[in-house]
Amino acid sequence: MIRFEHVTKSYADGTTAVDDLSFEVAKGELVTLVGPSGCGKTTTMKMVNRLIEPTSGSIHLDGQDISTVDPVELRRGIGYVIQQVGLFPHRTVLDNTATVPHLLGRPRKQARARAAELLDLVGLDPSVHGDRYPDQLSGGQRQRVGVARALAADPPVLLMDEPFGAVDPVVRAHLQDEFLRLQSTLHKTVLFVTHDIEEAVRLGDRIAVYGAGRLEQFDTPATVLGAPATAYTAAFVGADRGLKRLSVTPVEPGDLEVPPVVRLDDPTQQAAARLAADDAPWAVVLDADGSVHGWVPAAALGDGASPADGGNTAVDGGATVRAHARPMTASLPLGAPLKQAFSAMLQHDAGWVAVLDGERFLGVLTPAKLHEALRRSTTADAADIPRGTVSLDTVPGA
């Protein structure tokens, strides 16, 4: 969709902002450009919509060399979102959002209808916010309007230059979540400039790591974190890149342990015998329909032996597991990032977290299995092999 071929941008004073840049962004892909200030990220982006012209090389958009396209027409087909939003202060939110459709000659009623749809899409009720002016909105709301305005003409390409950098961390995280939700629906081709490696990792399908105008590495977030291509990349992503990698490593079925499972209406003595046979300290408790209800410790059930066998009877004699089941406080869906699992363990002071496929219980992720999953993932990416084929014997330190 977007292809850079040996693109260089130099200035008369001898400064080279971008040096021999070559990479390609696939249709529907979100690529984050990350690096320190002055490394060429924004210059790269501005060359796509010809706000800056390259000194040499070529940029192709959907197979066409953009140097052959009228700059104004080119820009009308590209959404552009900047950090300070750039809303017109004298125009309402609805009219700000309808700006590009107006410029494209759409009737005012049609343009405003489209603007209302997009405001709703980014989480702003047009009946509440549409007639307000930018200075009546919070910073996060203004950023949402900026995204809606960029999407108003339904452009195939979206350029975003540190769009969430001017808001506080809580709002920023919320805006990132909303944008990921939008992207999962709209599948735009996106170049997203940021100086924050955490943001780049969280949002990007792939990351372009910049260093002094040159592309140091262009790969998936997991590979950039797990196998930095250069010393510069390793230093930039930080010594804690293993922790950052938790956010881009999903929980897979092979990571799970499967503890004993009992049902709510199982007799306590029967359930206790099952745990004793497996020498298990606890079991997962399922409803009649197979959904997770909670868990039960073996100590609450007794040892499962009948008095005739000389054993201790279950705590409540003929009672069922229901009387002893405890709520499941830590759970997450299959495919969730390991970071979410780790956070759930810490939040609930839990030694494991239940993993579900919809309502179906699959198993539990323990701290040891989480560590193992991270190590397997790092080795798999470095060797370009499936994660499930990595043996612990091949992992350093195993």
N, C-alpha and C positions, 0 to 999 in steps of 0.2 A: 504493500500500500504506500509506504514512504521509503524511499531508498536514497541513501547518501553514497555518492561515488567520489572518493578522493577529494572531499570538500575542504578547502582552506580559506580562512578569512584573515587577511593581514591589513594593517593600517599604515599610513604614510610615515608615522613615527617609528616604524619597525616592529611594532607589537603584532604578534600573531595570536589572535584570539582562539582560532580553531585550526588545527594542523592535520591535514591529510585524514579527514574523518570518513570512514566507510562503515555503514551498518544498515540493516533493513528492519523495518517494523511491519509485521504482518497485519492483514486486515482484522480488525476487532481486537487487537492486542494493546495492552496498556504497558508502555515502557517508561520507566522513571529514569530521569537524567540526574545523577547525584554527584556532588563534589563541592569543594570549598568555593567561596566567593571568588569571582574572576577567572574561573577555570574554563569558561566557554559554553556553559549550559544554556544560558538565555540567548547567547548569540546563535547557537545551533537552532533553537526554537524560532527565533525571529527570521532566520534564513528560510524557514519553511513557508512563511506567509509573505516573504520578500520585504519585510520591514528593514532587513539588512541583506545586501546582495553579496554572495560569495566572491572571493577573489579568483578562485579556480575550482574546478570540479563541477559536478552537477547534482541536482536534487530532483528526484522523480516522484510524482504523486499519482498513484493509480496508473503507472506506466507512462505518464507524460512529463516531459522536462518542464519544470515550472517556469523556467526562463522564457518560454514561448507563450506563456499565458499572461493576459492583462492582469497586473497586480490587484486592481480593484475587484475584478471578477473573481480572482483567486481567493482573496480575503473574505468575500461574501459566502464562499463555500467552506470556510474553515471557522470553527468556533474558537474563541480566544478568551481565556479567563486569566486575570492578573491578580496580584496580591491585594492591591488597593481597590479592586473591583471596578472603579471607574464609572459608577452610575451617574446619570444626569440628575443633579440635585433638584432641578425645577420640574422634573417629570415624576409622575406617580410610579409605583412599583410595576403596575400592569403595563403602563406605556413604556417604561424602561425595557421590560421584557419583550415587548412587541417591536422594538427598534429595527431589528434586522428584517423581519417580514415586511415592515413598512418600506424599508429601503429596496426590497425586492419587488415592490409594486403590488403587494397583496392589499385587498380592501381592508379598511380600518377595522370593520367588524370581525372579519376573518382573522386578522392579525391578533386582535385582542382575545379572541376565543382560543387561539393557539397559545397565547401567553398565559391564559388562565389554566389551561391544561398542564403547562409546564410548571407553573407555580405549585400546583397541587402535587405534581410528580416529585418536586424537591422538598415537599413537606410544609409548604406555606399555603394556607387556605386563602384563595383569591378573594373570597367575600370578606375576609378579615383584613388581609394585608394589601390587596390590590390597589386601593385608593390612598394608601399611605405614601409618604415621601421617604427617601433614603435615610434622612436624619432621624426618622421616627422608628428605625429598625436597629436591632442589635448588630454587632459585628458579624456574628454567625449568620443572621438572617440576610444581611447584605451579601455575604458570600454565596448564599443559596440563590439569591436573585441573579448574581453574576453568572452562576452555572446555568440557570434557567435561560437567561438571555443568550448565552453561547449556544444553547441547544435549540433555540427558537426556529432556526431555518433548517433544522434536521441535518446538520453537516456530517459528512462521513468521518471527518478528522477534527479532533479537539486538541488545542494547545493550552496547557495550563502552567502558568509561571508562578510557582510558590503560592497557590491560591489560598491556602489555609495558614500561611505563615504569620498573619497579623492578629490571630485570635488566641485565646488562652488554651492551655493543653486539654482541658475537659471538652470545650467546644470543638477544638480541632479533632479530637478522637471521634466525636459524634459526626462531624462533617465527613471524615474519612469513611466511617461506616455507611453513611448515606450515599456517598459517591460510589462505593463498592456495590451497594444495592442497585443504584442506577445503572452502573456499568454491566452488571449481570443481566439486566433487562435490555439495554440499548446496544451493547457490543460496539461501541465507538472505537475508532483507532485513535489512541491517545498518546501524546508526548507530555510528560508531567515532570516539570523541573522542581527539584527540592535540594536543600543542602543537608537534610536530615536523613541519615541512613535508616533510622527506624521507620520513617514514613515511606521511604523508597522500598524497603523490604515488605512492608505491610500491603502496599498498593500494587506494586509492579508485577506483571507477568514475567518481565525481564528487566534487568537493571543495567544501565550504561554508567560505569564509574569513570569520571573525568579526573584528569590530573594535568594542570597547566596546558590546557588546550588539546590534549591528546586523550584518546580513549584507552584506558588502562585495562578494562575488562567489560565484556558484554555477554551476560549470561543470566540464568534464572537466579532468583534471590538465594535459594538453597545452595547453589554452586558457588556463588560469590562469597557467601558466608563460610561454606565448608571447605572450599578449595580456591582461595584467592590466587589469581594468576600472577600477580606481581607483589613485591614487597610493599609498594605504594598502596595497593588495594588492601592488603592485610592490615597495614597501619591505619588506613582510613576507616575500615569497618570496625576496627577496635579489637582489643584483646578479649573482650567479652562476646566475640562473635558466636561462640558456642551457645550462649544464652539467647542471643538474637535469633539464632537458628531454630529455637523452640517454636517461634511464631510462624515458621514456614514449613515445619515438618508435621504432616498429618498423622493422626492415630490410625493404624491399620490393623486388620484382624490378627495378623501374626504377632502383634505386640502384646496380646492379651493373655491373661491367665483365666481359666474357667473354674471357679470354685464350686463346691456342692450347691445344688439348687433344691429348695423345698417349696411346697405350696402352702398357702395360708391355712387351708383346712386339713393339712396333714396332722395326725396326732403327734403330740410332742415326743412321745416315746419313740415313734417311728422315725421322726426327724433326728432325734438325738442319736439313734443307732446309726443312721446314715453318716452323720458327722464323725461319730466315733470310729466307724469303719475306715473313713478317709483320713482320720487323724487331723481333722480340720477344725480350727478355732471358731469358725463362723460359716454361715451359708446365706446366699441370696434368697429372698422370699418373693415368689411370683403370685399374682392373682390367678383366678380360675382361667382367665383368658390369656395367660402367659405374659402379661405386662408386669414390670417390676413394681413391687409394693414397698420393699425395703430389705432389711437384713436381720439376722438373728444370731446372737452369740451362742456358742455351744453351752456355755455356763448357765444360760437361762433355761436350757432344755433338760439338764441333767445328763446322765451318762448313757441313757437308752436301755439299761439293763432292768429287767423286771425284778421285784423283790424275791421271787422264787429262785432267781439266779444268784441271789446274794448281792445284787447291785442296788444302787440308789434309784428310786423311781423318778420319773420326770417331775419337774417342779410342781406342775398342777395335775398330776395324775393323768386323767383322761382328757385334759384340755388340748386344744389345737395350737398350732404355731401362731395363729392370729393373736393370741393373748400375749405373746412375747416379742412380736415383730417390732422393729424400730424403723423409723423413716429413713429413706435413702436421701441423704443431703448432698452427696457429691456425685453428679452424673453428667455426661456429655454425649453428643452424637458421634458416631463413627465418622472419621475424616476431620474432626475438629483438630486444631493445632495442639501440639504438645504443651505449648505455653498455657493454653486454657486448662488443660488437665493439671498442670503444675499449680496454677493459681487456685483451682478448686481444692486441691489437696491442702494448700496452705490456708485458704479461707475457712475450710471446715475442719481443720486439724485432722485430716483423714489419712489413713495409711493406704488407701486405694480409691479409685474413682470408677464408677460403673460406666460402661460404654454401651450405647443403645443404637440400634438401627430402626429408627422410628420408635415404636413402642417395644420392639423385641430386644431382649437382653442378649448381649453377645459375650460379655466377659468383663473383667476388671483390669485396669491399668494400675500397676504398683510403681513406687519410686524406682525400684530396680529395673522394671520393664521399661519405664520411661527413659532411663539412662541408656539402657540397651538399644532402644529404638533410635535415639539420637546418634549413638555411635555407629549403628548400622547404616543410617541415612548418610552420615558424613562419608563413610567409606564407599558406599554405593555411588554417590555422586562423583567422588574423586576418581573412581575406576570406571564410571559410566556403565554400571551394571544395575539390574533390578535390586531394590533393597531386600527383597525376600530371599535373594540368593547369597547374601552375605553371611558367612559363618563367623561366630564370635571369635574363633581361633585366628581369623584374619584381621581382627581389629586390634590395633596397638593397645596394650594395657589390659587386654582381656584376661 
